[in-house]
Amino acid sequence: MPIPREDGVSGVPTRRILRVAIPALGTLAADPLLSLVDTAFVGRLGTTELAALGVDSAIFGFAFVLFNFLAYATTPMVAGARGAGRFDEAGRIVQRAMVLAVIIGVALTAVLVIGARLLVTGMQAAPEVVEPAVSYLRIRALGLPAVLLITASNGAYRGFEDTRTPLLVALAVNLVNLVLDPILIFVAGLGIEGAAWASMAAQWLGAALFLTLLRVRAGREQWPVERATLSGLVPFLRTGWLLIVRTGLLVGSLTAATAVAARVGTRQVAAHQVLSQVWFLLAMIVDAIAIAAQTLVASLLGAGARHEAKALTGRLLRWGGWLGVALGVAVFLGREWLGVAFTADRAVRASIAEVAPSSPTSPTATSLLCVMVHSEVPSPGTTTSRPRRIRSTTVHPPSKGTSVWS
């Protein structure tokens, strides 16, 4: 059945795009918002603590954001299995994703806890920044398995075509962190370590909520219990390698920038921490459009509607470009407010106001890159022999490597 051209351009109504993008926005913004809250509270402790947080955020961000492919690889595999009515296979895929998240999370925790001092000194942090940075990094690293479990769960729920549940979990995580941060930092007197404990506890709460919800679904759908094997985990890595490269380059550039700022001085790395966290939050906003691209473009290509898929991709690229321009202008106009919101140090505020005018083009480039990357339809890893019907559209599993650009 042909796709109804409800918007006269791409065949996809605006309300359907927003129904996918808006809940995804809240979920995507969860971790950057967590770090932004930490930045706001830690900034009240002093410039040294804020600089330490800047160094740690770069290291920690590189350690786990690199593996956000767990979400993007899980989504098409779960959706494909469920579309074929193979709920048991979807359950196996979710279990494999959870196992892989724990394996990677535990390994990264060990690396960061053992190598914390080496990593911090390798960032060329000032001597007074090293100790608080090492303490924060070791505590926050204990939450890495939870972060990756949350990431894989997000991918699973997108495959279930349920973006509301991840949004509710993300809200719970950020609310707990918002409450615990001032209590542990100021009332308990733990300082920057209190911020680390608050974030780590909030993230484990999120992981526990997801695991509980998945266990309920597993019982309802009678998922078989499967012992994970290496061959079962390989499809996740094969599907997500492009995203690993993309995210590695993205976070690697920010980590390198933090190292450069750390060499310049404590004030500069503190200012960089504020701006980088704001940038990460803006990147998540535009990535919500990319999620819509991944979902809807894949559906159109699966239905053989290549013309409509190209039209939708162009439309979302325009959306992303204009959104990026708007966010860049907002950063430029609010550069003075940014400093006031995050630190009482006038020198750091001045550095933020000085650097912010150079950033308006960054969100625009990020917007376009996100939409283009997620318009690529990955090989789902599980193919189906029966068509999947979504509303009035018959969607067949895309062939390996299908892309709107080809």
C-alpha positions in Angstrom: 0.0 0.0 0.0 1.5 3.4 -0.9 2.6 5.8 1.8 0.0 8.6 2.3 1.6 11.9 1.5 0.1 13.7 4.4 2.4 16.6 4.4 2.6 16.9 0.6 6.4 16.6 0.7 7.8 13.5 2.5 4.6 11.5 3.2 5.2 11.8 7.0 3.1 14.3 9.0 4.9 16.7 11.3 3.0 15.3 14.3 4.4 11.8 13.7 8.0 13.2 13.6 7.4 15.1 16.8 5.9 12.1 18.5 9.2 10.3 18.0 11.5 13.2 18.6 10.1 14.9 21.6 10.2 11.9 24.1 13.6 11.0 22.7 14.8 14.5 23.5 14.2 14.0 27.2 15.9 10.7 27.2 18.9 11.8 25.2 19.4 14.9 27.4 19.4 12.9 30.6 23.2 12.3 31.0 24.3 15.8 29.8 21.7 17.3 32.1 23.1 15.2 35.0 26.5 16.6 34.3 25.2 20.1 33.9 23.5 20.0 37.3 26.9 18.7 38.8 28.6 21.6 37.1 26.2 24.2 38.5 26.6 22.9 42.1 30.4 22.2 41.9 31.0 25.6 40.4 29.9 27.0 43.8 32.7 25.2 45.5 35.4 27.1 43.6 37.4 27.3 40.4 39.7 24.3 41.4 36.8 22.0 41.8 35.1 23.1 38.6 38.4 22.6 36.8 38.6 19.1 38.3 35.1 18.3 37.1 36.0 19.5 33.6 38.9 17.1 33.4 36.8 14.2 34.7 33.9 15.0 32.5 36.1 14.7 29.4 37.6 11.4 30.6 34.4 9.9 31.8 32.5 11.1 28.7 35.0 9.5 26.4 34.8 6.3 28.3 31.0 5.7 28.1 29.7 7.9 25.3 31.8 5.9 22.9 29.6 2.9 23.6 26.2 4.5 22.9 26.0 2.2 19.9 24.4 -0.2 22.4 21.2 1.8 22.0 21.4 2.3 18.2 22.3 -1.3 17.6 19.7 -2.8 19.9 16.8 -0.7 18.4 16.6 -2.2 14.8 17.3 -5.7 16.0 14.5 -5.7 18.6 12.1 -3.9 16.2 12.8 -6.4 13.4 12.2 -9.4 15.6 9.0 -8.0 17.1 7.8 -6.9 13.7 8.0 -10.6 12.6 6.0 -11.6 15.7 9.1 -13.3 17.2 8.9 -11.9 20.7 11.1 -14.7 22.1 13.9 -13.6 19.7 13.4 -10.0 20.7 13.8 -11.1 24.4 17.0 -12.9 23.5 18.4 -9.7 21.8 17.6 -7.6 24.9 19.3 -10.1 27.2 22.4 -10.1 25.0 22.4 -6.3 25.0 22.3 -6.3 28.8 25.1 -8.8 29.1 27.3 -6.8 26.7 26.5 -3.6 28.7 27.6 -5.2 32.0 30.8 -6.7 30.4 31.9 -3.3 28.9 30.8 -1.4 32.0 32.8 -3.6 34.4 35.9 -3.5 32.2 35.7 0.3 31.9 35.2 0.7 35.7 38.3 -1.3 36.4 40.3 0.8 33.9 39.1 4.1 35.3 39.5 3.2 39.0 43.0 1.7 38.6 44.2 4.3 36.1 42.5 7.4 37.4 45.7 9.2 38.5 47.5 8.4 35.2 44.5 9.6 33.2 44.2 12.8 35.1 47.9 13.7 34.9 47.8 12.7 31.3 45.3 15.5 30.7 48.0 17.9 31.9 45.8 19.1 34.9 47.3 21.7 37.2 48.8 20.2 40.5 46.0 21.6 42.6 43.4 20.0 40.3 44.8 16.4 40.4 43.6 15.2 43.8 39.9 16.3 43.5 39.8 15.1 39.9 41.1 11.6 40.8 38.6 11.3 43.8 35.6 12.3 41.6 36.7 10.0 38.7 37.0 6.9 40.9 33.6 7.3 42.5 31.8 8.2 39.3 33.4 5.3 37.5 31.4 2.9 39.7 28.3 4.0 37.8 29.6 3.0 34.4 27.8 -0.4 34.3 24.6 1.4 35.2 25.1 3.9 32.5 25.5 1.3 29.8 22.6 -0.7 31.1 20.5 2.4 30.8 21.9 2.9 27.3 21.0 -0.6 26.1 17.6 -0.3 27.8 16.9 2.9 25.8 17.6 1.0 22.6 15.4 -1.9 23.6 12.4 0.4 24.4 12.8 2.2 21.1 12.6 -1.2 19.5 9.4 -1.8 21.5 8.2 1.5 20.0 7.9 2.9 23.5 9.8 6.2 24.0 7.7 7.3 27.0 9.1 4.8 29.5 12.8 5.9 28.9 11.7 9.5 29.3 10.1 8.7 32.7 13.1 6.9 33.9 15.4 9.8 32.8 13.2 12.2 34.7 13.5 10.0 37.8 17.3 9.8 37.5 17.7 13.6 37.1 15.3 14.3 40.0 17.3 12.1 42.4 20.5 13.7 41.3 19.1 17.2 41.7 18.0 16.3 45.3 21.2 14.5 46.3 23.7 17.0 44.9 23.2 19.8 47.4 22.7 17.4 50.3 25.9 15.5 49.7 28.0 18.4 48.4 27.1 21.1 51.0 25.1 19.6 53.9 27.2 16.4 54.3 30.3 18.4 53.4 31.6 15.9 50.8 32.4 18.6 48.2 33.1 17.4 44.7 33.0 13.8 45.9 29.4 14.3 47.0 28.6 15.3 43.4 30.1 12.0 42.2 28.2 9.9 44.7 24.9 11.6 43.8 25.4 11.0 40.1 26.4 7.4 40.6 23.5 6.7 42.9 21.0 8.2 40.5 22.4 6.2 37.6 22.1 2.9 39.4 18.5 3.8 40.3 17.8 4.3 36.6 19.4 0.9 35.8 17.4 -0.8 38.5 14.2 0.7 37.2 14.9 -0.5 33.7 15.8 -4.0 34.8 12.7 -4.2 36.8 10.5 -3.1 34.0 12.2 -5.5 31.5 11.8 -8.4 33.9 8.0 -7.6 34.1 7.9 -7.5 30.3 9.9 -10.8 30.0 7.4 -12.5 32.3 4.4 -11.2 30.4 5.8 -12.2 27.0 7.5 -15.4 28.3 11.0 -14.6 27.0 13.3 -17.6 27.1 16.3 -17.4 29.3 19.4 -17.6 27.2 23.1 -18.0 28.1 25.0 -15.3 26.2 27.6 -16.4 23.7 30.3 -14.5 21.8 28.5 -15.1 18.5 25.4 -13.6 19.9 27.2 -10.4 20.9 29.0 -9.8 17.6 26.0 -8.3 15.7 25.9 -5.4 18.2 29.5 -4.5 17.4 29.1 -5.1 13.7 26.0 -2.9 13.6 27.4 -0.1 15.7 30.9 0.4 14.3 30.0 3.5 12.3 28.6 5.1 15.5 31.6 4.1 17.4 33.8 5.9 15.0 31.5 9.0 14.9 31.2 9.2 18.7 34.9 8.5 19.2 35.9 11.4 16.9 33.3 13.6 18.5 34.2 13.0 22.2 37.9 12.6 21.3 38.0 16.1 19.9 36.4 17.5 23.1 38.8 15.5 25.3 41.7 16.9 23.4 40.3 20.4 23.8 40.0 19.9 27.5 43.6 18.7 27.7 44.7 21.9 25.8 42.7 24.1 28.2 44.2 22.2 31.2 47.7 23.1 30.0 46.7 26.8 29.7 45.4 27.1 33.3 42.8 26.3 35.9 40.6 29.3 34.9 40.5 28.2 31.3 39.7 24.6 31.9 36.9 25.7 34.3 35.4 27.9 31.6 35.8 25.0 29.1 33.9 22.7 31.4 30.9 25.0 31.4 30.8 25.5 27.7 31.4 21.8 26.8 28.6 20.7 29.0 26.3 23.2 27.5 27.4 22.0 24.0 26.7 18.4 25.0 23.2 19.3 26.1 22.6 21.2 22.8 24.0 18.2 20.8 21.4 15.9 22.5 18.6 18.3 21.5 19.5 18.0 17.8 20.1 14.3 18.1 16.4 13.9 18.9 15.8 14.8 15.2 18.4 12.2 14.3 16.4 9.6 16.2 13.3 10.5 14.2 15.4 10.2 11.0 16.6 6.7 12.1 13.1 5.5 12.8 11.0 7.0 10.0 13.6 6.9 7.2 14.1 3.2 7.9 10.4 2.6 7.7 10.1 4.4 4.4 13.1 2.5 2.9 11.7 -0.8 4.2 8.4 0.0 2.3 10.4 0.7 -0.9 9.5 4.4 -0.8 12.9 5.7 -1.6 11.7 9.0 -3.0 9.7 9.8 0.1 12.7 8.7 2.3 15.0 11.2 0.4 12.4 13.9 0.8 12.0 13.3 4.5 15.8 13.2 4.9 16.1 16.6 3.2 13.3 17.9 5.4 14.9 16.7 8.6 18.3 18.1 7.5 16.6 21.5 7.1 15.0 21.2 10.5 18.4 20.2 12.0 20.2 23.1 10.3 17.8 25.8 11.4 17.6 24.3 14.9 21.4 24.4 15.1 21.4 28.1 14.0 18.8 28.9 16.6 20.8 27.2 19.4 24.0 28.8 18.3 22.4 32.2 18.4 21.0 31.5 21.9 24.4 30.6 23.2 25.8 33.8 21.8 23.1 36.0 23.3 23.2 34.2 26.6 27.0 34.1 27.1 27.0 36.5 30.0 24.2 34.5 31.7 26.1 31.3 31.3 28.9 32.5 33.5 26.6 33.8 36.3 24.7 30.5 36.3 27.7 28.2 36.8 30.3 30.1 38.8 30.9 33.0 41.1 34.5 33.5 39.8 34.6 36.7 37.8 37.7 35.6 35.9 36.0 32.3 34.8 32.8 34.2 33.8 35.0 36.5 31.7 36.6 33.5 29.9 33.1 32.0 29.2 31.9 35.3 27.7 35.0 35.6 25.7 34.9 32.0 24.2 31.1 31.7 23.7 30.9 34.0 20.6 33.1 31.5 18.7 30.6 28.6 19.2 27.4 29.5 17.3 28.4 27.5 14.2 29.1 24.3 16.2 25.4 23.3 16.9 24.6 23.8 13.2 27.3 21.4 12.1 26.4 18.9 14.8 22.7 19.0 13.7 23.5 18.2 10.1 26.0 15.4 11.0 23.5 13.7 13.4 20.7 13.6 10.9 23.0 12.4 8.1 24.5 9.6 10.2 21.2 8.3 11.5 19.6 8.4 8.1 21.8 5.4 7.3 19.9 2.2 8.0 22.1 -0.3 9.7 21.9 -4.0 9.1 19.5 -5.2 11.8 21.2 -8.4 12.5 17.9 -10.3 12.6 16.0 -10.5 9.4 12.4 -11.4 8.9 10.6 -13.3 6.3 7.2 -11.6 6.8 6.3 -8.0 6.2 5.7 -5.7 9.1 2.7 -3.5 9.0 2.7 -0.2 10.7 -0.5 1.7 10.4 -1.2 1.9 6.7 2.3 1.2 5.6 3.7 -2.3 4.8 7.3 -2.3 5.9 9.7 -5.0 4.8 13.1 -5.5 6.4 15.7 -3.4 4.7 18.4 -5.1 2.8 21.9 -5.0 4.2 23.4 -1.6 3.9 20.3 0.1 2.6 20.7 3.9 2.7 18.8 6.9 1.7 22.0 8.3 0.1 22.4 5.4 -2.3 
